[in-house]
């Protein structure tokens, strides 16, 4: 793997739990075993989201994670002192709102139109997905489409996402000049 490839961990309650103690234990275990530059708390189902987000931010700070993000909720990210937010592909209208709060802002992109819109709105970075086969995420884009996005938008930080689960996937991504890779399952 290229040393300068940014590694971006995304949580999921299926792997981390929504029990506060177990969540913290699982998160610490991952941080102790894998290199993580950016971390995003992503949980679309738990009723104790804010409490989990607080634990997430606290543990990330202890491990000196460079960028700590919350998924979707830019207001809560600002309130809790996270570095930024990872917006969904349905939140293009929220990019400026997040940037107005001085948050590092990433948005999920699934097409060239998405990437173009993100660039026009001066996004900090994008995830482009799914690169590889991922459950319930549609047809994979593949490495050639990833390369095409990176070549077409050279001044944009493009993070590969989707189906990245092993070192073989990382080797392919590292040959593309991607800014980094993001994954849930790779870090487990």
C-alpha positions as a Markdown table, in Angstrom:
| # | Residue | x | y | z |
|---|---|---|---|---|
| 1 | Unk | 0.0 | 0.0 | 0.0 |
| 2 | Unk | 1.2 | 3.5 | -0.8 |
| 3 | Unk | 2.2 | 5.2 | 2.5 |
| 4 | Unk | 0.6 | 8.5 | 1.5 |
| 5 | Unk | -2.8 | 6.9 | 0.8 |
| 6 | Unk | -5.1 | 8.4 | 3.4 |
| 7 | Unk | -7.0 | 5.7 | 5.4 |
| 8 | Unk | -10.6 | 6.6 | 6.3 |
| 9 | Unk | -12.5 | 4.5 | 8.8 |
| 10 | Unk | -16.3 | 4.6 | 8.8 |
| 11 | Unk | -18.2 | 3.0 | 11.7 |
| 12 | Unk | -21.4 | 0.9 | 11.4 |
| 13 | Unk | -23.4 | -0.4 | 14.5 |
| 14 | Unk | -23.4 | -3.9 | 12.9 |
| 15 | Unk | -19.7 | -4.1 | 13.7 |
| 16 | Unk | -19.2 | -1.6 | 16.5 |
| 17 | Unk | -22.4 | -2.0 | 18.6 |
| 18 | Unk | -24.6 | 0.8 | 19.9 |
| 19 | Unk | -23.9 | -0.1 | 23.5 |
| 20 | Unk | -21.7 | 2.7 | 24.7 |
| 21 | Unk | -19.2 | 0.5 | 26.5 |
| 22 | Unk | -18.9 | -2.1 | 23.8 |
| 23 | Unk | -18.8 | 0.6 | 21.1 |
| 24 | Unk | -15.8 | 2.3 | 22.8 |
| 25 | Unk | -14.1 | -1.1 | 23.3 |
| 26 | Unk | -14.5 | -2.1 | 19.7 |
| 27 | Unk | -13.4 | 1.4 | 18.4 |
| 28 | Unk | -10.2 | 1.3 | 20.6 |
| 29 | Unk | -9.4 | -2.2 | 19.3 |
| 30 | Unk | -9.6 | -1.0 | 15.7 |
| 31 | Unk | -7.5 | 2.1 | 16.4 |
| 32 | Unk | -4.8 | -0.1 | 18.1 |
| 33 | Unk | -4.6 | -2.5 | 15.1 |
| 34 | Unk | -5.0 | -0.3 | 12.0 |
| 35 | Unk | -3.6 | 3.0 | 10.7 |
| 36 | Unk | -6.5 | 5.6 | 10.6 |
| 37 | Unk | -6.1 | 9.1 | 9.3 |
| 38 | Unk | -9.8 | 10.1 | 9.1 |
| 39 | Unk | -12.7 | 8.6 | 11.0 |
| 40 | Unk | -16.4 | 9.0 | 10.6 |
| 41 | Unk | -19.2 | 8.1 | 13.0 |
| 42 | Unk | -22.0 | 6.6 | 10.9 |
| 43 | Unk | -25.1 | 5.2 | 12.5 |
| 44 | Unk | -28.5 | 5.5 | 10.9 |
| 45 | Unk | -30.4 | 3.4 | 13.4 |
| 46 | Unk | -29.4 | 3.9 | 17.0 |
| 47 | Unk | -31.5 | 6.0 | 19.3 |
| 48 | Unk | -28.5 | 7.0 | 21.4 |
| 49 | Unk | -26.7 | 8.6 | 18.4 |
| 50 | Unk | -25.5 | 11.7 | 20.3 |
| 51 | Unk | -24.0 | 9.8 | 23.2 |
| 52 | Unk | -22.3 | 7.4 | 20.8 |
| 53 | Unk | -21.0 | 10.4 | 18.8 |
| 54 | Unk | -19.6 | 11.9 | 22.0 |
| 55 | Unk | -17.7 | 8.7 | 22.8 |
| 56 | Unk | -16.5 | 8.4 | 19.2 |
| 57 | Unk | -15.1 | 12.0 | 19.3 |
| 58 | Unk | -13.4 | 11.4 | 22.7 |
| 59 | Unk | -11.7 | 8.2 | 21.6 |
| 60 | Unk | -10.6 | 9.6 | 18.2 |
| 61 | Unk | -9.0 | 12.6 | 20.0 |
| 62 | Unk | -7.2 | 10.2 | 22.4 |
| 63 | Unk | -5.8 | 8.4 | 19.3 |
| 64 | Unk | -4.9 | 11.7 | 17.5 |
| 65 | Unk | -7.1 | 11.0 | 14.5 |
| 66 | Unk | -6.3 | 13.8 | 12.1 |
| 67 | Unk | -9.9 | 14.4 | 11.0 |
| 68 | Unk | -13.0 | 13.3 | 13.1 |
| 69 | Unk | -16.3 | 13.4 | 11.2 |
| 70 | Unk | -19.9 | 12.7 | 11.8 |
| 71 | Unk | -22.1 | 11.4 | 9.1 |
| 72 | Unk | -24.9 | 13.7 | 7.8 |
| 73 | Unk | -25.5 | 15.8 | 10.9 |
| 74 | Unk | -23.3 | 18.9 | 10.3 |
| 75 | Unk | -25.0 | 20.8 | 13.2 |
| 76 | Unk | -24.2 | 18.1 | 15.7 |
| 77 | Unk | -20.7 | 17.8 | 14.3 |
| 78 | Unk | -20.2 | 21.5 | 15.0 |
| 79 | Unk | -21.8 | 21.3 | 18.4 |
| 80 | Unk | -19.7 | 18.4 | 19.6 |
| 81 | Unk | -16.4 | 19.8 | 18.2 |
| 82 | Unk | -15.8 | 17.3 | 15.4 |
| 83 | Unk | -13.5 | 18.4 | 12.6 |
| 84 | Unk | -16.2 | 17.9 | 10.0 |
| 85 | Unk | -19.0 | 16.0 | 8.3 |
| 86 | Unk | -19.5 | 13.4 | 5.7 |
| 87 | Unk | -22.6 | 14.3 | 3.8 |
| 88 | Unk | -24.8 | 11.9 | 1.9 |
| 89 | Unk | -25.3 | 12.1 | -1.9 |
| 90 | Unk | -28.7 | 13.7 | -1.1 |
| 91 | Unk | -27.2 | 16.6 | 0.8 |
| 92 | Unk | -25.5 | 18.8 | -1.8 |
| 93 | Unk | -27.6 | 21.8 | -0.6 |
| 94 | Unk | -25.9 | 21.4 | 2.8 |
| 95 | Unk | -22.3 | 21.7 | 1.6 |
| 96 | Unk | -22.3 | 25.5 | 2.1 |
| 97 | Unk | -24.1 | 25.3 | 5.5 |
| 98 | Unk | -21.4 | 22.9 | 6.7 |
| 99 | Unk | -18.6 | 25.0 | 5.2 |
| 100 | Unk | -20.1 | 28.1 | 6.9 |
| 101 | Unk | -19.5 | 26.3 | 10.2 |
| 102 | Unk | -15.9 | 25.9 | 9.2 |
| 103 | Unk | -16.3 | 22.1 | 9.0 |
| 104 | Unk | -14.1 | 19.9 | 6.8 |
| 105 | Unk | -16.7 | 18.6 | 4.4 |
| 106 | Unk | -16.8 | 15.3 | 2.4 |
| 107 | Unk | -19.7 | 14.3 | 0.3 |
| 108 | Unk | -20.6 | 10.9 | -1.2 |
| 109 | Unk | -20.6 | 10.8 | -5.0 |
| 110 | Unk | -21.8 | 8.1 | -7.3 |
| 111 | Unk | -21.6 | 9.7 | -10.7 |
| 112 | Unk | -19.7 | 12.3 | -12.7 |
| 113 | Unk | -22.6 | 14.7 | -12.3 |
| 114 | Unk | -22.2 | 14.3 | -8.5 |
| 115 | Unk | -18.5 | 15.0 | -8.7 |
| 116 | Unk | -19.0 | 18.0 | -10.9 |
| 117 | Unk | -21.6 | 19.4 | -8.4 |
| 118 | Unk | -19.3 | 18.8 | -5.5 |
| 119 | Unk | -16.4 | 20.5 | -7.1 |
| 120 | Unk | -18.5 | 23.6 | -8.0 |
| 121 | Unk | -19.5 | 23.9 | -4.3 |
| 122 | Unk | -15.8 | 23.8 | -3.2 |
| 123 | Unk | -16.1 | 20.5 | -1.3 |
| 124 | Unk | -13.0 | 19.5 | 0.7 |
| 125 | Unk | -13.1 | 15.9 | -0.5 |
| 126 | Unk | -15.4 | 13.3 | -2.1 |
| 127 | Unk | -15.9 | 9.6 | -1.7 |
| 128 | Unk | -16.6 | 7.9 | -5.0 |
| 129 | Unk | -18.4 | 4.6 | -4.8 |
| 130 | Unk | -18.9 | 1.7 | -4.9 |
| 131 | Unk | -15.5 | 0.8 | -6.4 |
| 132 | Unk | -15.8 | -3.0 | -5.7 |
| 133 | Unk | -18.8 | -5.2 | -5.1 |
| 134 | Unk | -20.6 | -4.1 | -1.9 |
| 135 | Unk | -23.9 | -5.5 | -0.5 |
| 136 | Unk | -26.9 | -3.4 | -1.5 |
| 137 | Unk | -24.9 | -0.7 | -3.2 |
| 138 | Unk | -25.5 | -1.3 | -6.9 |
| 139 | Unk | -23.1 | -2.1 | -9.7 |
| 140 | Unk | -19.4 | -1.5 | -8.8 |
| 141 | Unk | -17.7 | 1.4 | -10.6 |
| 142 | Unk | -14.3 | -0.4 | -10.8 |
| 143 | Unk | -10.8 | 0.9 | -10.9 |
| 144 | Unk | -11.0 | 2.3 | -14.4 |
| 145 | Unk | -13.9 | 4.6 | -13.5 |
| 146 | Unk | -12.1 | 5.6 | -10.4 |
| 147 | Unk | -9.0 | 6.5 | -12.5 |
| 148 | Unk | -11.2 | 8.5 | -14.9 |
| 149 | Unk | -12.7 | 10.6 | -12.0 |
| 150 | Unk | -9.2 | 11.2 | -10.6 |
| 151 | Unk | -7.9 | 12.3 | -14.0 |
| 152 | Unk | -10.9 | 14.5 | -14.7 |
| 153 | Unk | -10.8 | 16.2 | -11.4 |
| 154 | Unk | -7.1 | 16.5 | -10.5 |
| 155 | Unk | -7.6 | 19.3 | -8.0 |
| 156 | Unk | -10.2 | 17.3 | -6.0 |
| 157 | Unk | -9.3 | 14.9 | -3.2 |
| 158 | Unk | -11.0 | 11.6 | -4.3 |
| 159 | Unk | -11.4 | 8.9 | -1.8 |
| 160 | Unk | -12.3 | 5.4 | -3.1 |
| 161 | Unk | -15.1 | 3.7 | -1.2 |
| 162 | Unk | -17.1 | 0.5 | -1.5 |
| 163 | Unk | -16.1 | -3.1 | -1.1 |
| 164 | Unk | -12.6 | -2.3 | 0.1 |
| 165 | Unk | -11.9 | -5.3 | 2.4 |
| 166 | Unk | -8.3 | -6.4 | 1.9 |
| 167 | Unk | -4.8 | -5.6 | 0.9 |
| 168 | Unk | -5.4 | -6.7 | -2.7 |
| 169 | Unk | -8.1 | -4.0 | -3.0 |
| 170 | Unk | -5.7 | -1.4 | -1.5 |
| 171 | Unk | -2.9 | -2.3 | -4.0 |
| 172 | Unk | -5.3 | -1.6 | -6.9 |
| 173 | Unk | -6.5 | 1.7 | -5.4 |
| 174 | Unk | -2.9 | 2.8 | -4.6 |
| 175 | Unk | -2.0 | 2.6 | -8.3 |
| 176 | Unk | -4.8 | 5.2 | -9.2 |
| 177 | Unk | -3.5 | 8.4 | -7.5 |
| 178 | Unk | -6.5 | 8.4 | -5.3 |
| 179 | Unk | -6.2 | 10.6 | -2.2 |
| 180 | Unk | -7.3 | 7.7 | 0.0 |
| 181 | Unk | -9.6 | 4.9 | 0.6 |
| 182 | Unk | -12.6 | 4.6 | 2.9 |
| 183 | Unk | -14.1 | 1.5 | 4.3 |
| 184 | Unk | -16.2 | -0.1 | 7.1 |
| 185 | Unk | -15.2 | -3.7 | 6.7 |
| 186 | Unk | -11.5 | -3.3 | 6.0 |
| 187 | Unk | -10.9 | -2.0 | 9.5 |
| 188 | Unk | -12.7 | -4.8 | 11.3 |
